[in-house]
Amino acid sequence: MADLAAVPSPATSDVTDEANNVTGQRLRSFIERIERLEEEKKALADDIKEVYAEAKGQGFDAKIMRKIVSLRKKDDQARREEDELLDTYMSAIGML
């Protein structure tokens, strides 16, 4: 004989469906927000690329500019430590 406890009642099924629907809507909302942000990120990356191209057209070296941007993101202490380590390594292989 079938176990009646294993068969969900219509009321329980409705609650489960509603909970799944709410969870699905929340998930869809997160996914759509991420997709919009990814589009914005791509647009910003394209804008940055255009600025580097413009600077290159004016005679600046984009690779060096990228390095400067990277260095400016670091605090002074981290930058000094990195420079000291670079000097140590370069000295060790005879580059200084």
C-alpha angles and dihedrals in degrees: 000000000000119000107246092199090066093058110082116231117238091251092053091047091052091051091049092048091049092049091049090048092051091047090048092050091050091049091048089051092053092047092049092049090051091049091052091049091049089053090050091047091053091049090051092047089052090050091050090049089053092052091052090048090050091049090048088052088056090054101263122135108244093199091057091045090054089051091051091049089050092049093048090057091062124077118246095256094051091047092050092049091050091048092050092049091047090051091048093051094044091050090049092057094042100254095125 
